C-alpha cells in the first residue's frame, strides 16, 4: 500500500457497521519514518469510531457523576442558606430587643449620655435590671401606702358610725326641762354671750400684721374662751 498517488483507507466500525472513507491522502516519499508515522496515523484513524465511543462513554460518565454529585451539593446549599437566614433573623430580633429596651428604660436615655458613644449590650441589660428593681421597690412602697390608707378609711368609717349613733341617742333622749325654755330665749342668751366675746375680741386684737394678729388671737382664746370663763358668762346672762 506504499507509493505515490492517492490512497483510500477503509475502516470498519464494528459497533455501528458503517464505512468511513478517507480520501486524498498523498504519500510522496515512503521513508521509514513516514511509514511509521503513516502506520500510526492509519492505526489511529482506523478506529475513530472506537475513540469517539470511548470519549463519548467517558463524557457520559462524567455528566452522570456531575449530576449525581450536584443534588447533595444543592441540598447542602439550601440548608446553608436556611441556616444563614435563621441566624440573621435571630440576630435582628436580638438587636430589636436591645433597641426597644434602650428606648423604654429611662436610665438608658440619660441626657448626659446623648453625645457619648452607644451603650453596650451589657450596659443596657444592667440598667434594665436596676430599673426593674427600682420599679419593684416603688410598687412595694405604693402597696404599703395603699394598705395604710385603706386602714385609715376603715377607722374613719367606724368613727363616723359611732358619732352618728351618739347623735341619734341624744336626739331620742328627752332632756329634762327642754320644753321650758323657748328658742327665742336661747337665741338671746347666745347673742349676749357672743356680744361679750366680741367686745373682748375687739379690745384685744390688733391687725397691724399677720404675726401680731396671730399672737393676739392666741392670747384672746387663752384668756376669754376658756370653758370656765364662758360658763361664768352664761351664768351671768341667765341670772340677769
mmCIF file of the C-alpha atoms, coordinates in Angstrom:
data_MODEL
# 
_entry.id   MODEL 
# 
loop_
_atom_site.group_PDB 
_atom_site.id 
_atom_site.type_symbol 
_atom_site.label_atom_id 
_atom_site.label_alt_id 
_atom_site.label_comp_id 
_atom_site.label_asym_id 
_atom_site.label_entity_id 
_atom_site.label_seq_id 
_atom_site.pdbx_PDB_ins_code 
_atom_site.Cartn_x 
_atom_site.Cartn_y 
_atom_site.Cartn_z 
_atom_site.occupancy 
_atom_site.B_iso_or_equiv 
_atom_site.pdbx_formal_charge 
_atom_site.auth_seq_id 
_atom_site.auth_comp_id 
_atom_site.auth_asym_id 
_atom_site.auth_atom_id 
_atom_site.pdbx_PDB_model_num 
ATOM 1   C CA . UNK A 1 1   ? 0.000   0.000  0.000   1.00 0.00 ? 1   UNK A CA 1 
ATOM 2   C CA . UNK A 1 2   ? 3.034   2.265  -0.268  1.00 0.00 ? 2   UNK A CA 1 
ATOM 3   C CA . UNK A 1 3   ? 3.707   4.578  -3.235  1.00 0.00 ? 3   UNK A CA 1 
ATOM 4   C CA . UNK A 1 4   ? 2.714   7.850  -4.861  1.00 0.00 ? 4   UNK A CA 1 
ATOM 5   C CA . UNK A 1 5   ? -0.842  8.745  -5.676  1.00 0.00 ? 5   UNK A CA 1 
ATOM 6   C CA . UNK A 1 6   ? -3.997  8.611  -3.791  1.00 0.00 ? 6   UNK A CA 1 
ATOM 7   C CA . UNK A 1 7   ? -4.711  6.123  -1.079  1.00 0.00 ? 7   UNK A CA 1 
ATOM 8   C CA . UNK A 1 8   ? -8.150  5.128  0.136   1.00 0.00 ? 8   UNK A CA 1 
ATOM 9   C CA . UNK A 1 9   ? -8.345  3.847  3.644   1.00 0.00 ? 9   UNK A CA 1 
ATOM 10  C CA . UNK A 1 10  ? -11.373 1.910  4.659   1.00 0.00 ? 10  UNK A CA 1 
ATOM 11  C CA . UNK A 1 11  ? -12.145 1.459  8.287   1.00 0.00 ? 11  UNK A CA 1 
ATOM 12  C CA . UNK A 1 12  ? -14.992 -0.567 9.551   1.00 0.00 ? 12  UNK A CA 1 
ATOM 13  C CA . UNK A 1 13  ? -16.643 0.240  12.867  1.00 0.00 ? 13  UNK A CA 1 
ATOM 14  C CA . UNK A 1 14  ? -17.854 -2.959 14.452  1.00 0.00 ? 14  UNK A CA 1 
ATOM 15  C CA . UNK A 1 15  ? -20.358 -1.343 16.829  1.00 0.00 ? 15  UNK A CA 1 
ATOM 16  C CA . UNK A 1 16  ? -22.383 0.654  14.273  1.00 0.00 ? 16  UNK A CA 1 
ATOM 17  C CA . UNK A 1 17  ? -21.359 -1.113 10.953  1.00 0.00 ? 17  UNK A CA 1 
ATOM 18  C CA . UNK A 1 18  ? -20.775 1.929  8.777   1.00 0.00 ? 18  UNK A CA 1 
ATOM 19  C CA . UNK A 1 19  ? -17.917 2.741  6.415   1.00 0.00 ? 19  UNK A CA 1 
ATOM 20  C CA . UNK A 1 20  ? -15.590 5.658  6.850   1.00 0.00 ? 20  UNK A CA 1 
ATOM 21  C CA . UNK A 1 21  ? -13.749 6.738  3.717   1.00 0.00 ? 21  UNK A CA 1 
ATOM 22  C CA . UNK A 1 22  ? -10.550 8.759  3.870   1.00 0.00 ? 22  UNK A CA 1 
ATOM 23  C CA . UNK A 1 23  ? -9.514  10.103 0.512   1.00 0.00 ? 23  UNK A CA 1 
ATOM 24  C CA . UNK A 1 24  ? -6.926  12.405 -0.960  1.00 0.00 ? 24  UNK A CA 1 
ATOM 25  C CA . UNK A 1 25  ? -4.170  11.031 1.250   1.00 0.00 ? 25  UNK A CA 1 
ATOM 26  C CA . UNK A 1 26  ? -0.926  11.773 -0.593  1.00 0.00 ? 26  UNK A CA 1 
ATOM 27  C CA . UNK A 1 27  ? 2.302   9.924  0.072   1.00 0.00 ? 27  UNK A CA 1 
ATOM 28  C CA . UNK A 1 28  ? 5.366   11.416 -1.657  1.00 0.00 ? 28  UNK A CA 1 
ATOM 29  C CA . UNK A 1 29  ? 8.383   9.735  -0.059  1.00 0.00 ? 29  UNK A CA 1 
ATOM 30  C CA . UNK A 1 30  ? 7.698   6.491  1.708   1.00 0.00 ? 30  UNK A CA 1 
ATOM 31  C CA . UNK A 1 31  ? 10.594  6.630  4.101   1.00 0.00 ? 31  UNK A CA 1 
ATOM 32  C CA . UNK A 1 32  ? 10.803  4.529  7.192   1.00 0.00 ? 32  UNK A CA 1 
ATOM 33  C CA . UNK A 1 33  ? 9.864   7.428  9.489   1.00 0.00 ? 33  UNK A CA 1 
ATOM 34  C CA . UNK A 1 34  ? 6.963   8.410  7.249   1.00 0.00 ? 34  UNK A CA 1 
ATOM 35  C CA . UNK A 1 35  ? 5.839   4.806  7.017   1.00 0.00 ? 35  UNK A CA 1 
ATOM 36  C CA . UNK A 1 36  ? 5.978   4.653  10.786  1.00 0.00 ? 36  UNK A CA 1 
ATOM 37  C CA . UNK A 1 37  ? 4.055   7.880  11.123  1.00 0.00 ? 37  UNK A CA 1 
ATOM 38  C CA . UNK A 1 38  ? 1.583   6.795  8.493   1.00 0.00 ? 38  UNK A CA 1 
ATOM 39  C CA . UNK A 1 39  ? 1.187   3.472  10.196  1.00 0.00 ? 39  UNK A CA 1 
ATOM 40  C CA . UNK A 1 40  ? 0.451   5.195  13.495  1.00 0.00 ? 40  UNK A CA 1 
ATOM 41  C CA . UNK A 1 41  ? -1.872  7.641  11.792  1.00 0.00 ? 41  UNK A CA 1 
ATOM 42  C CA . UNK A 1 42  ? -3.575  4.791  9.996   1.00 0.00 ? 42  UNK A CA 1 
ATOM 43  C CA . UNK A 1 43  ? -3.865  2.859  13.196  1.00 0.00 ? 43  UNK A CA 1 
ATOM 44  C CA . UNK A 1 44  ? -5.269  5.893  14.910  1.00 0.00 ? 44  UNK A CA 1 
ATOM 45  C CA . UNK A 1 45  ? -7.535  6.730  12.024  1.00 0.00 ? 45  UNK A CA 1 
ATOM 46  C CA . UNK A 1 46  ? -8.601  3.169  11.640  1.00 0.00 ? 46  UNK A CA 1 
ATOM 47  C CA . UNK A 1 47  ? -10.519 3.360  14.907  1.00 0.00 ? 47  UNK A CA 1 
ATOM 48  C CA . UNK A 1 48  ? -12.086 6.797  15.076  1.00 0.00 ? 48  UNK A CA 1 
ATOM 49  C CA . UNK A 1 49  ? -15.366 5.282  15.987  1.00 0.00 ? 49  UNK A CA 1 
ATOM 50  C CA . UNK A 1 50  ? -13.846 3.395  18.895  1.00 0.00 ? 50  UNK A CA 1 
ATOM 51  C CA . UNK A 1 51  ? -12.080 6.516  20.165  1.00 0.00 ? 51  UNK A CA 1 
ATOM 52  C CA . UNK A 1 52  ? -15.233 8.560  19.755  1.00 0.00 ? 52  UNK A CA 1 
ATOM 53  C CA . UNK A 1 53  ? -17.194 5.877  21.531  1.00 0.00 ? 53  UNK A CA 1 
ATOM 54  C CA . UNK A 1 54  ? -14.680 5.796  24.384  1.00 0.00 ? 54  UNK A CA 1 
ATOM 55  C CA . UNK A 1 55  ? -14.685 9.579  24.626  1.00 0.00 ? 55  UNK A CA 1 
ATOM 56  C CA . UNK A 1 56  ? -18.464 9.653  24.498  1.00 0.00 ? 56  UNK A CA 1 
ATOM 57  C CA . UNK A 1 57  ? -18.692 7.000  27.201  1.00 0.00 ? 57  UNK A CA 1 
ATOM 58  C CA . UNK A 1 58  ? -16.230 8.907  29.367  1.00 0.00 ? 58  UNK A CA 1 
ATOM 59  C CA . UNK A 1 59  ? -18.144 12.157 28.792  1.00 0.00 ? 59  UNK A CA 1 
ATOM 60  C CA . UNK A 1 60  ? -21.446 10.498 29.680  1.00 0.00 ? 60  UNK A CA 1 
ATOM 61  C CA . UNK A 1 61  ? -19.895 9.048  32.828  1.00 0.00 ? 61  UNK A CA 1 
ATOM 62  C CA . UNK A 1 62  ? -18.596 12.489 33.853  1.00 0.00 ? 62  UNK A CA 1 
ATOM 63  C CA . UNK A 1 63  ? -22.035 14.014 33.249  1.00 0.00 ? 63  UNK A CA 1 
ATOM 64  C CA . UNK A 1 64  ? -23.674 11.329 35.335  1.00 0.00 ? 64  UNK A CA 1 
ATOM 65  C CA . UNK A 1 65  ? -21.108 11.844 38.104  1.00 0.00 ? 65  UNK A CA 1 
ATOM 66  C CA . UNK A 1 66  ? -21.591 15.604 37.999  1.00 0.00 ? 66  UNK A CA 1 
ATOM 67  C CA . UNK A 1 67  ? -25.377 15.201 38.068  1.00 0.00 ? 67  UNK A CA 1 
ATOM 68  C CA . UNK A 1 68  ? -25.127 12.701 40.888  1.00 0.00 ? 68  UNK A CA 1 
ATOM 69  C CA . UNK A 1 69  ? -22.880 14.978 42.932  1.00 0.00 ? 69  UNK A CA 1 
ATOM 70  C CA . UNK A 1 70  ? -24.920 18.131 42.128  1.00 0.00 ? 70  UNK A CA 1 
ATOM 71  C CA . UNK A 1 71  ? -28.010 17.089 44.081  1.00 0.00 ? 71  UNK A CA 1 
ATOM 72  C CA . UNK A 1 72  ? -26.376 16.717 47.550  1.00 0.00 ? 72  UNK A CA 1 
ATOM 73  C CA . UNK A 1 73  ? -24.428 19.952 46.977  1.00 0.00 ? 73  UNK A CA 1 
ATOM 74  C CA . UNK A 1 74  ? -27.661 21.790 46.195  1.00 0.00 ? 74  UNK A CA 1 
ATOM 75  C CA . UNK A 1 75  ? -29.268 20.294 49.307  1.00 0.00 ? 75  UNK A CA 1 
ATOM 76  C CA . UNK A 1 76  ? -26.306 21.425 51.374  1.00 0.00 ? 76  UNK A CA 1 
ATOM 77  C CA . UNK A 1 77  ? -26.530 24.863 49.837  1.00 0.00 ? 77  UNK A CA 1 
ATOM 78  C CA . UNK A 1 78  ? -30.216 25.073 50.698  1.00 0.00 ? 78  UNK A CA 1 
ATOM 79  C CA . UNK A 1 79  ? -29.538 24.039 54.253  1.00 0.00 ? 79  UNK A CA 1 
ATOM 80  C CA . UNK A 1 80  ? -26.712 26.555 54.486  1.00 0.00 ? 80  UNK A CA 1 
ATOM 81  C CA . UNK A 1 81  ? -28.927 29.333 53.149  1.00 0.00 ? 81  UNK A CA 1 
ATOM 82  C CA . UNK A 1 82  ? -31.741 28.388 55.537  1.00 0.00 ? 82  UNK A CA 1 
ATOM 83  C CA . UNK A 1 83  ? -29.333 28.364 58.461  1.00 0.00 ? 83  UNK A CA 1 
ATOM 84  C CA . UNK A 1 84  ? -27.914 31.739 57.425  1.00 0.00 ? 84  UNK A CA 1 
ATOM 85  C CA . UNK A 1 85  ? -31.403 33.232 57.128  1.00 0.00 ? 85  UNK A CA 1 
ATOM 86  C CA . UNK A 1 86  ? -32.428 31.850 60.530  1.00 0.00 ? 86  UNK A CA 1 
ATOM 87  C CA . UNK A 1 87  ? -29.257 33.181 62.142  1.00 0.00 ? 87  UNK A CA 1 
ATOM 88  C CA . UNK A 1 88  ? -29.795 36.612 60.597  1.00 0.00 ? 88  UNK A CA 1 
ATOM 89  C CA . UNK A 1 89  ? -33.406 36.621 61.802  1.00 0.00 ? 89  UNK A CA 1 
ATOM 90  C CA . UNK A 1 90  ? -32.272 35.719 65.319  1.00 0.00 ? 90  UNK A CA 1 
ATOM 91  C CA . UNK A 1 91  ? -29.674 38.488 65.353  1.00 0.00 ? 91  UNK A CA 1 
ATOM 92  C CA . UNK A 1 92  ? -32.207 41.022 64.075  1.00 0.00 ? 92  UNK A CA 1 
ATOM 93  C CA . UNK A 1 93  ? -34.638 40.022 66.827  1.00 0.00 ? 93  UNK A CA 1 
ATOM 94  C CA . UNK A 1 94  ? -31.934 40.413 69.491  1.00 0.00 ? 94  UNK A CA 1 
ATOM 95  C CA . UNK A 1 95  ? -30.914 43.804 68.112  1.00 0.00 ? 95  UNK A CA 1 
ATOM 96  C CA . UNK A 1 96  ? -34.548 44.952 68.028  1.00 0.00 ? 96  UNK A CA 1 
ATOM 97  C CA . UNK A 1 97  ? -34.994 43.843 71.629  1.00 0.00 ? 97  UNK A CA 1 
ATOM 98  C CA . UNK A 1 98  ? -31.944 45.796 72.799  1.00 0.00 ? 98  UNK A CA 1 
ATOM 99  C CA . UNK A 1 99  ? -33.104 48.884 70.892  1.00 0.00 ? 99  UNK A CA 1 
ATOM 100 C CA . UNK A 1 100 ? -36.560 48.711 72.493  1.00 0.00 ? 100 UNK A CA 1 
ATOM 101 C CA . UNK A 1 101 ? -35.016 48.284 75.943  1.00 0.00 ? 101 UNK A CA 1 
ATOM 102 C CA . UNK A 1 102 ? -32.809 51.302 75.370  1.00 0.00 ? 102 UNK A CA 1 
ATOM 103 C CA . UNK A 1 103 ? -35.854 53.367 74.329  1.00 0.00 ? 103 UNK A CA 1 
ATOM 104 C CA . UNK A 1 104 ? -38.065 52.212 77.230  1.00 0.00 ? 104 UNK A CA 1 
ATOM 105 C CA . UNK A 1 105 ? -35.663 52.297 80.189  1.00 0.00 ? 105 UNK A CA 1 
ATOM 106 C CA . UNK A 1 106 ? -35.300 55.945 81.330  1.00 0.00 ? 106 UNK A CA 1 
ATOM 107 C CA . UNK A 1 107 ? -31.782 55.448 82.677  1.00 0.00 ? 107 UNK A CA 1 
ATOM 108 C CA . UNK A 1 108 ? -30.655 54.465 79.186  1.00 0.00 ? 108 UNK A CA 1 
ATOM 109 C CA . UNK A 1 109 ? -31.862 57.848 77.903  1.00 0.00 ? 109 UNK A CA 1 
ATOM 110 C CA . UNK A 1 110 ? -29.762 59.942 80.255  1.00 0.00 ? 110 UNK A CA 1 
ATOM 111 C CA . UNK A 1 111 ? -29.250 63.404 78.651  1.00 0.00 ? 111 UNK A CA 1 
ATOM 112 C CA . UNK A 1 112 ? -25.609 63.357 79.753  1.00 0.00 ? 112 UNK A CA 1 
ATOM 113 C CA . UNK A 1 113 ? -25.024 60.333 77.533  1.00 0.00 ? 113 UNK A CA 1 
ATOM 114 C CA . UNK A 1 114 ? -26.673 61.680 74.385  1.00 0.00 ? 114 UNK A CA 1 
ATOM 115 C CA . UNK A 1 115 ? -23.376 62.830 72.978  1.00 0.00 ? 115 UNK A CA 1 
ATOM 116 C CA . UNK A 1 116 ? -21.491 59.799 74.230  1.00 0.00 ? 116 UNK A CA 1 
ATOM 117 C CA . UNK A 1 117 ? -20.894 56.570 72.376  1.00 0.00 ? 117 UNK A CA 1 
ATOM 118 C CA . UNK A 1 118 ? -23.661 53.995 72.024  1.00 0.00 ? 118 UNK A CA 1 
ATOM 119 C CA . UNK A 1 119 ? -24.324 51.930 75.124  1.00 0.00 ? 119 UNK A CA 1 
ATOM 120 C CA . UNK A 1 120 ? -23.056 48.384 75.055  1.00 0.00 ? 120 UNK A CA 1 
ATOM 121 C CA . UNK A 1 121 ? -25.430 45.456 75.381  1.00 0.00 ? 121 UNK A CA 1 
ATOM 122 C CA . UNK A 1 122 ? -24.084 44.629 78.838  1.00 0.00 ? 122 UNK A CA 1 
ATOM 123 C CA . UNK A 1 123 ? -24.737 48.209 79.995  1.00 0.00 ? 123 UNK A CA 1 
ATOM 124 C CA . UNK A 1 124 ? -28.277 48.158 78.595  1.00 0.00 ? 124 UNK A CA 1 
ATOM 125 C CA . UNK A 1 125 ? -29.020 44.882 80.398  1.00 0.00 ? 125 UNK A CA 1 
ATOM 126 C CA . UNK A 1 126 ? -27.567 46.134 83.697  1.00 0.00 ? 126 UNK A CA 1 
ATOM 127 C CA . UNK A 1 127 ? -29.516 49.397 83.536  1.00 0.00 ? 127 UNK A CA 1 
ATOM 128 C CA . UNK A 1 128 ? -32.675 47.461 82.698  1.00 0.00 ? 128 UNK A CA 1 
ATOM 129 C CA . UNK A 1 129 ? -32.166 45.180 85.711  1.00 0.00 ? 129 UNK A CA 1 
ATOM 130 C CA . UNK A 1 130 ? -31.564 48.177 88.002  1.00 0.00 ? 130 UNK A CA 1 
ATOM 131 C CA . UNK A 1 131 ? -34.690 49.909 86.706  1.00 0.00 ? 131 UNK A CA 1 
ATOM 132 C CA . UNK A 1 132 ? -36.816 46.782 87.193  1.00 0.00 ? 132 UNK A CA 1 
ATOM 133 C CA . UNK A 1 133 ? -35.577 46.510 90.782  1.00 0.00 ? 133 UNK A CA 1 
ATOM 134 C CA . UNK A 1 134 ? -36.423 50.184 91.325  1.00 0.00 ? 134 UNK A CA 1 
ATOM 135 C CA . UNK A 1 135 ? -39.931 49.629 89.943  1.00 0.00 ? 135 UNK A CA 1 
ATOM 136 C CA . UNK A 1 136 ? -40.420 46.643 92.246  1.00 0.00 ? 136 UNK A CA 1 
ATOM 137 C CA . UNK A 1 137 ? -39.409 48.748 95.255  1.00 0.00 ? 137 UNK A CA 1 
ATOM 138 C CA . UNK A 1 138 ? -41.774 51.540 94.224  1.00 0.00 ? 138 UNK A CA 1 
ATOM 139 C CA . UNK A 1 139 ? -44.582 49.043 93.721  1.00 0.00 ? 139 UNK A CA 1 
ATOM 140 C CA . UNK A 1 140 ? -43.995 47.566 97.171  1.00 0.00 ? 140 UNK A CA 1 
ATOM 141 C CA . UNK A 1 141 ? -43.978 51.038 98.761  1.00 0.00 ? 141 UNK A CA 1 
ATOM 142 C CA . UNK A 1 142 ? -47.182 52.043 96.963  1.00 0.00 ? 142 UNK A CA 1 
ATOM 143 C CA . UNK A 1 143 ? -48.876 48.835 98.076  1.00 0.00 ? 143 UNK A CA 1 
ATOM 144 C CA . UNK A 1 144 ? -47.902 49.596 101.681 1.00 0.00 ? 144 UNK A CA 1 
ATOM 145 C CA . UNK A 1 145 ? -49.226 53.166 101.370 1.00 0.00 ? 145 UNK A CA 1 
ATOM 146 C CA . UNK A 1 146 ? -52.449 51.889 99.842  1.00 0.00 ? 146 UNK A CA 1 
ATOM 147 C CA . UNK A 1 147 ? -52.897 49.397 102.668 1.00 0.00 ? 147 UNK A CA 1 
ATOM 148 C CA . UNK A 1 148 ? -52.312 52.160 105.226 1.00 0.00 ? 148 UNK A CA 1 
ATOM 149 C CA . UNK A 1 149 ? -54.876 54.409 103.534 1.00 0.00 ? 149 UNK A CA 1 
ATOM 150 C CA . UNK A 1 150 ? -57.415 51.597 103.481 1.00 0.00 ? 150 UNK A CA 1 
ATOM 151 C CA . UNK A 1 151 ? -56.947 51.067 107.209 1.00 0.00 ? 151 UNK A CA 1 
ATOM 152 C CA . UNK A 1 152 ? -57.325 54.806 107.820 1.00 0.00 ? 152 UNK A CA 1 
ATOM 153 C CA . UNK A 1 153 ? -60.521 54.929 105.768 1.00 0.00 ? 153 UNK A CA 1 
ATOM 154 C CA . UNK A 1 154 ? -61.874 51.968 107.708 1.00 0.00 ? 154 UNK A CA 1 
ATOM 155 C CA . UNK A 1 155 ? -61.081 53.691 111.018 1.00 0.00 ? 155 UNK A CA 1 
ATOM 156 C CA . UNK A 1 156 ? -62.789 56.902 109.877 1.00 0.00 ? 156 UNK A CA 1 
ATOM 157 C CA . UNK A 1 157 ? -65.875 54.956 108.843 1.00 0.00 ? 157 UNK A CA 1 
ATOM 158 C CA . UNK A 1 158 ? -66.006 53.337 112.273 1.00 0.00 ? 158 UNK A CA 1 
ATOM 159 C CA . UNK A 1 159 ? -65.654 56.732 113.970 1.00 0.00 ? 159 UNK A CA 1 
ATOM 160 C CA . UNK A 1 160 ? -68.361 58.196 111.741 1.00 0.00 ? 160 UNK A CA 1 
ATOM 161 C CA . UNK A 1 161 ? -70.723 55.350 112.580 1.00 0.00 ? 161 UNK A CA 1 
ATOM 162 C CA . UNK A 1 162 ? -70.055 55.788 116.314 1.00 0.00 ? 162 UNK A CA 1 
ATOM 163 C CA . UNK A 1 163 ? -70.680 59.537 116.213 1.00 0.00 ? 163 UNK A CA 1 
ATOM 164 C CA . UNK A 1 164 ? -73.881 59.035 114.231 1.00 0.00 ? 164 UNK A CA 1 
ATOM 165 C CA . UNK A 1 165 ? -75.010 56.557 116.862 1.00 0.00 ? 165 UNK A CA 1 
ATOM 166 C CA . UNK A 1 166 ? -74.219 59.051 119.643 1.00 0.00 ? 166 UNK A CA 1 
ATOM 167 C CA . UNK A 1 167 ? -76.151 61.817 117.865 1.00 0.00 ? 167 UNK A CA 1 
ATOM 168 C CA . UNK A 1 168 ? -79.184 59.593 117.400 1.00 0.00 ? 168 UNK A CA 1 
ATOM 169 C CA . UNK A 1 169 ? -79.046 58.549 121.034 1.00 0.00 ? 169 UNK A CA 1 
ATOM 170 C CA . UNK A 1 170 ? -79.015 62.157 122.267 1.00 0.00 ? 170 UNK A CA 1 
ATOM 171 C CA . UNK A 1 171 ? -81.767 63.131 119.852 1.00 0.00 ? 171 UNK A CA 1 
ATOM 172 C CA . UNK A 1 172 ? -84.023 60.365 121.076 1.00 0.00 ? 172 UNK A CA 1 
ATOM 173 C CA . UNK A 1 173 ? -83.313 61.000 124.771 1.00 0.00 ? 173 UNK A CA 1 
ATOM 174 C CA . UNK A 1 174 ? -85.601 63.655 126.237 1.00 0.00 ? 174 UNK A CA 1 
ATOM 175 C CA . UNK A 1 175 ? -83.816 66.355 128.215 1.00 0.00 ? 175 UNK A CA 1 
ATOM 176 C CA . UNK A 1 176 ? -85.384 67.426 131.476 1.00 0.00 ? 176 UNK A CA 1 
ATOM 177 C CA . UNK A 1 177 ? -86.973 70.857 131.158 1.00 0.00 ? 177 UNK A CA 1 
ATOM 178 C CA . UNK A 1 178 ? -86.125 71.247 127.476 1.00 0.00 ? 178 UNK A CA 1 
ATOM 179 C CA . UNK A 1 179 ? -89.593 72.447 126.705 1.00 0.00 ? 179 UNK A CA 1 
ATOM 180 C CA . UNK A 1 180 ? -89.465 75.084 129.469 1.00 0.00 ? 180 UNK A CA 1 
ATOM 181 C CA . UNK A 1 181 ? -87.130 77.455 127.554 1.00 0.00 ? 181 UNK A CA 1 
ATOM 182 C CA . UNK A 1 182 ? -88.168 78.855 124.200 1.00 0.00 ? 182 UNK A CA 1 
ATOM 183 C CA . UNK A 1 183 ? -85.904 79.115 121.191 1.00 0.00 ? 183 UNK A CA 1 
ATOM 184 C CA . UNK A 1 184 ? -86.105 82.879 121.347 1.00 0.00 ? 184 UNK A CA 1 
ATOM 185 C CA . UNK A 1 185 ? -84.784 82.903 124.884 1.00 0.00 ? 185 UNK A CA 1 
ATOM 186 C CA . UNK A 1 186 ? -81.937 80.594 123.880 1.00 0.00 ? 186 UNK A CA 1 
ATOM 187 C CA . UNK A 1 187 ? -81.043 82.868 120.994 1.00 0.00 ? 187 UNK A CA 1 
ATOM 188 C CA . UNK A 1 188 ? -80.997 85.918 123.245 1.00 0.00 ? 188 UNK A CA 1 
ATOM 189 C CA . UNK A 1 189 ? -78.648 84.223 125.692 1.00 0.00 ? 189 UNK A CA 1 
ATOM 190 C CA . UNK A 1 190 ? -76.383 83.131 122.846 1.00 0.00 ? 190 UNK A CA 1 
ATOM 191 C CA . UNK A 1 191 ? -76.420 86.637 121.372 1.00 0.00 ? 191 UNK A CA 1 
ATOM 192 C CA . UNK A 1 192 ? -75.453 88.239 124.677 1.00 0.00 ? 192 UNK A CA 1 
ATOM 193 C CA . UNK A 1 193 ? -72.576 85.788 125.121 1.00 0.00 ? 193 UNK A CA 1 
ATOM 194 C CA . UNK A 1 194 ? -71.337 86.475 121.601 1.00 0.00 ? 194 UNK A CA 1 
ATOM 195 C CA . UNK A 1 195 ? -71.593 90.215 122.136 1.00 0.00 ? 195 UNK A CA 1 
ATOM 196 C CA . UNK A 1 196 ? -69.477 89.939 125.265 1.00 0.00 ? 196 UNK A CA 1 
ATOM 197 C CA . UNK A 1 197 ? -66.894 87.837 123.459 1.00 0.00 ? 197 UNK A CA 1 
ATOM 198 C CA . UNK A 1 198 ? -66.818 90.226 120.530 1.00 0.00 ? 198 UNK A CA 1 
ATOM 199 C CA . UNK A 1 199 ? -66.238 93.197 122.816 1.00 0.00 ? 199 UNK A CA 1 
ATOM 200 C CA . UNK A 1 200 ? -63.275 91.457 124.413 1.00 0.00 ? 200 UNK A CA 1 
ATOM 201 C CA . UNK A 1 201 ? -62.018 90.358 120.989 1.00 0.00 ? 201 UNK A CA 1 
ATOM 202 C CA . UNK A 1 202 ? -62.278 93.871 119.561 1.00 0.00 ? 202 UNK A CA 1 
ATOM 203 C CA . UNK A 1 203 ? -60.425 95.333 122.528 1.00 0.00 ? 203 UNK A CA 1 
ATOM 204 C CA . UNK A 1 204 ? -57.612 92.764 122.421 1.00 0.00 ? 204 UNK A CA 1 
ATOM 205 C CA . UNK A 1 205 ? -56.901 92.035 118.742 1.00 0.00 ? 205 UNK A CA 1 
ATOM 206 C CA . UNK A 1 206 ? -54.503 94.097 116.638 1.00 0.00 ? 206 UNK A CA 1 
ATOM 207 C CA . UNK A 1 207 ? -54.472 93.691 112.843 1.00 0.00 ? 207 UNK A CA 1 
ATOM 208 C CA . UNK A 1 208 ? -51.297 95.617 112.043 1.00 0.00 ? 208 UNK A CA 1 
ATOM 209 C CA . UNK A 1 209 ? -49.697 92.496 110.506 1.00 0.00 ? 209 UNK A CA 1 
ATOM 210 C CA . UNK A 1 210 ? -50.257 88.781 110.369 1.00 0.00 ? 210 UNK A CA 1 
ATOM 211 C CA . UNK A 1 211 ? -47.718 87.934 113.061 1.00 0.00 ? 211 UNK A CA 1 
ATOM 212 C CA . UNK A 1 212 ? -49.272 90.375 115.526 1.00 0.00 ? 212 UNK A CA 1 
ATOM 213 C CA . UNK A 1 213 ? -52.787 89.217 114.625 1.00 0.00 ? 213 UNK A CA 1 
ATOM 214 C CA . UNK A 1 214 ? -51.862 85.588 115.257 1.00 0.00 ? 214 UNK A CA 1 
ATOM 215 C CA . UNK A 1 215 ? -50.305 86.416 118.611 1.00 0.00 ? 215 UNK A CA 1 
ATOM 216 C CA . UNK A 1 216 ? -53.352 88.435 119.676 1.00 0.00 ? 216 UNK A CA 1 
ATOM 217 C CA . UNK A 1 217 ? -55.797 85.718 118.647 1.00 0.00 ? 217 UNK A CA 1 
ATOM 218 C CA . UNK A 1 218 ? -53.961 83.067 120.669 1.00 0.00 ? 218 UNK A CA 1 
ATOM 219 C CA . UNK A 1 219 ? -53.835 85.359 123.687 1.00 0.00 ? 219 UNK A CA 1 
ATOM 220 C CA . UNK A 1 220 ? -57.560 86.151 123.404 1.00 0.00 ? 220 UNK A CA 1 
ATOM 221 C CA . UNK A 1 221 ? -58.512 82.487 123.102 1.00 0.00 ? 221 UNK A CA 1 
ATOM 222 C CA . UNK A 1 222 ? -56.462 81.561 126.174 1.00 0.00 ? 222 UNK A CA 1 
ATOM 223 C CA . UNK A 1 223 ? -57.920 84.399 128.215 1.00 0.00 ? 223 UNK A CA 1 
ATOM 224 C CA . UNK A 1 224 ? -61.595 84.725 127.211 1.00 0.00 ? 224 UNK A CA 1 
ATOM 225 C CA . UNK A 1 225 ? -62.547 81.408 125.603 1.00 0.00 ? 225 UNK A CA 1 
ATOM 226 C CA . UNK A 1 226 ? -61.760 79.024 128.416 1.00 0.00 ? 226 UNK A CA 1 
ATOM 227 C CA . UNK A 1 227 ? -64.650 76.785 129.451 1.00 0.00 ? 227 UNK A CA 1 
ATOM 228 C CA . UNK A 1 228 ? -64.675 78.306 132.928 1.00 0.00 ? 228 UNK A CA 1 
ATOM 229 C CA . UNK A 1 229 ? -64.916 81.870 131.565 1.00 0.00 ? 229 UNK A CA 1 
ATOM 230 C CA . UNK A 1 230 ? -67.693 81.002 129.108 1.00 0.00 ? 230 UNK A CA 1 
ATOM 231 C CA . UNK A 1 231 ? -69.616 79.140 131.831 1.00 0.00 ? 231 UNK A CA 1 
ATOM 232 C CA . UNK A 1 232 ? -69.327 82.175 134.111 1.00 0.00 ? 232 UNK A CA 1 
ATOM 233 C CA . UNK A 1 233 ? -70.577 84.469 131.330 1.00 0.00 ? 233 UNK A CA 1 
ATOM 234 C CA . UNK A 1 234 ? -73.567 82.220 130.681 1.00 0.00 ? 234 UNK A CA 1 
ATOM 235 C CA . UNK A 1 235 ? -74.415 82.187 134.374 1.00 0.00 ? 235 UNK A CA 1 
ATOM 236 C CA . UNK A 1 236 ? -74.334 85.975 134.488 1.00 0.00 ? 236 UNK A CA 1 
ATOM 237 C CA . UNK A 1 237 ? -76.540 86.243 131.417 1.00 0.00 ? 237 UNK A CA 1 
ATOM 238 C CA . UNK A 1 238 ? -79.018 83.733 132.761 1.00 0.00 ? 238 UNK A CA 1 
ATOM 239 C CA . UNK A 1 239 ? -79.145 85.464 136.131 1.00 0.00 ? 239 UNK A CA 1 
ATOM 240 C CA . UNK A 1 240 ? -79.681 88.837 134.526 1.00 0.00 ? 240 UNK A CA 1 
# 
